[in-house]
Amino acid sequence: MNVKSMIRAGLLTTALLAASAPALAANAPDDAKAVAKPARTCFYLSDWDGWSAPDRDTLYLKVRNRDVYQVELSHGTSQLTSPGVHLVSVVRGIDQVCHPMDLDLRVSDGFGFAMPIMAKSITKLSADQVAAIPKKDRP
């Protein structure tokens, strides 16, 4: 098989797979469809009302004075649990947060360098999960 026929075979395979994908998705059971597209829960930074940090790798964000989002951090800092620190969010463009990459957070004590922190995951908590958070750690 020469190079041209290998490329044609690869392109033909790709085209056949692409053409059959919608048919396969349509025939998938309802459970598989639900798993494939998880519900997106987004919020706007302008609706953010407060925050707390029970430990160096976890933040709780209060949004719209009723919702609580848990943010797991990749590399947290013990500065989060210190008194008098500020959590700063840098907004570039639209302030909608749907994914961890949408958050550009920094921790500042107000006197010097603001330390960047990176979100690993964002989860909207249910009312039962919020109730399970100790009162001292609620935002």
Contacts in CASP RR format, 6 or more apart in sequence:
PFRMAT RR
TARGET T0000
AUTHOR 0000-0000-0000
METHOD contacts of the structure
MODEL  1
MNVKSMIRAGLLTTALLAASAPALAANAPDDAKAVAKPARTCFYLSDWDG
WSAPDRDTLYLKVRNRDVYQVELSHGTSQLTSPGVHLVSVVRGIDQVCHP
MDLDLRVSDGFGFAMPIMAKSITKLSADQVAAIPKKDRP
1 9 0 8 1.000
25 33 0 8 1.000
28 36 0 8 1.000
40 98 0 8 1.000
41 69 0 8 1.000
41 98 0 8 1.000
41 124 0 8 1.000
42 96 0 8 1.000
42 97 0 8 1.000
42 98 0 8 1.000
43 63 0 8 1.000
43 64 0 8 1.000
43 67 0 8 1.000
43 69 0 8 1.000
43 96 0 8 1.000
43 97 0 8 1.000
44 95 0 8 1.000
44 96 0 8 1.000
44 97 0 8 1.000
45 89 0 8 1.000
45 91 0 8 1.000
45 95 0 8 1.000
45 96 0 8 1.000
45 97 0 8 1.000
46 95 0 8 1.000
47 63 0 8 1.000
47 64 0 8 1.000
48 61 0 8 1.000
48 62 0 8 1.000
48 63 0 8 1.000
48 89 0 8 1.000
49 62 0 8 1.000
49 63 0 8 1.000
49 64 0 8 1.000
49 65 0 8 1.000
49 139 0 8 1.000
50 61 0 8 1.000
50 62 0 8 1.000
50 139 0 8 1.000
51 59 0 8 1.000
51 60 0 8 1.000
51 61 0 8 1.000
51 62 0 8 1.000
51 87 0 8 1.000
51 139 0 8 1.000
52 59 0 8 1.000
52 60 0 8 1.000
52 137 0 8 1.000
52 138 0 8 1.000
52 139 0 8 1.000
53 59 0 8 1.000
53 60 0 8 1.000
53 80 0 8 1.000
53 81 0 8 1.000
54 60 0 8 1.000
54 81 0 8 1.000
54 133 0 8 1.000
54 134 0 8 1.000
54 137 0 8 1.000
55 80 0 8 1.000
55 81 0 8 1.000
56 73 0 8 1.000
56 76 0 8 1.000
56 77 0 8 1.000
56 78 0 8 1.000
56 80 0 8 1.000
56 81 0 8 1.000
57 72 0 8 1.000
57 73 0 8 1.000
57 76 0 8 1.000
58 70 0 8 1.000
58 71 0 8 1.000
58 72 0 8 1.000
58 73 0 8 1.000
59 70 0 8 1.000
59 71 0 8 1.000
59 73 0 8 1.000
59 80 0 8 1.000
59 87 0 8 1.000
59 105 0 8 1.000
60 68 0 8 1.000
60 69 0 8 1.000
60 70 0 8 1.000
60 71 0 8 1.000
60 125 0 8 1.000
60 133 0 8 1.000
60 137 0 8 1.000
60 138 0 8 1.000
60 139 0 8 1.000
61 68 0 8 1.000
61 69 0 8 1.000
61 71 0 8 1.000
61 139 0 8 1.000
62 68 0 8 1.000
62 139 0 8 1.000
63 69 0 8 1.000
67 124 0 8 1.000
67 125 0 8 1.000
68 124 0 8 1.000
68 125 0 8 1.000
68 129 0 8 1.000
68 130 0 8 1.000
68 133 0 8 1.000
68 138 0 8 1.000
68 139 0 8 1.000
69 122 0 8 1.000
69 123 0 8 1.000
69 124 0 8 1.000
69 125 0 8 1.000
70 122 0 8 1.000
70 123 0 8 1.000
70 125 0 8 1.000
70 129 0 8 1.000
71 100 0 8 1.000
71 103 0 8 1.000
71 119 0 8 1.000
71 121 0 8 1.000
71 122 0 8 1.000
72 119 0 8 1.000
72 120 0 8 1.000
72 121 0 8 1.000
72 122 0 8 1.000
72 123 0 8 1.000
73 117 0 8 1.000
73 118 0 8 1.000
73 119 0 8 1.000
73 120 0 8 1.000
74 117 0 8 1.000
74 118 0 8 1.000
74 119 0 8 1.000
74 120 0 8 1.000
75 117 0 8 1.000
75 118 0 8 1.000
76 117 0 8 1.000
77 107 0 8 1.000
77 115 0 8 1.000
77 117 0 8 1.000
79 85 0 8 1.000
79 107 0 8 1.000
79 109 0 8 1.000
79 115 0 8 1.000
80 87 0 8 1.000
80 107 0 8 1.000
80 117 0 8 1.000
82 109 0 8 1.000
84 109 0 8 1.000
85 107 0 8 1.000
85 108 0 8 1.000
85 109 0 8 1.000
85 110 0 8 1.000
86 107 0 8 1.000
86 108 0 8 1.000
86 109 0 8 1.000
86 110 0 8 1.000
87 105 0 8 1.000
87 106 0 8 1.000
87 107 0 8 1.000
88 105 0 8 1.000
88 106 0 8 1.000
88 107 0 8 1.000
88 108 0 8 1.000
88 114 0 8 1.000
89 103 0 8 1.000
89 104 0 8 1.000
89 105 0 8 1.000
89 106 0 8 1.000
90 104 0 8 1.000
90 105 0 8 1.000
90 106 0 8 1.000
91 104 0 8 1.000
92 104 0 8 1.000
96 102 0 8 1.000
97 103 0 8 1.000
97 122 0 8 1.000
99 122 0 8 1.000
100 118 0 8 1.000
100 119 0 8 1.000
100 120 0 8 1.000
100 121 0 8 1.000
100 122 0 8 1.000
101 119 0 8 1.000
103 119 0 8 1.000
103 122 0 8 1.000
104 116 0 8 1.000
105 116 0 8 1.000
105 117 0 8 1.000
105 118 0 8 1.000
105 119 0 8 1.000
106 114 0 8 1.000
106 115 0 8 1.000
106 116 0 8 1.000
106 117 0 8 1.000
107 114 0 8 1.000
107 115 0 8 1.000
107 117 0 8 1.000
108 114 0 8 1.000
108 115 0 8 1.000
125 133 0 8 1.000
130 138 0 8 1.000
END
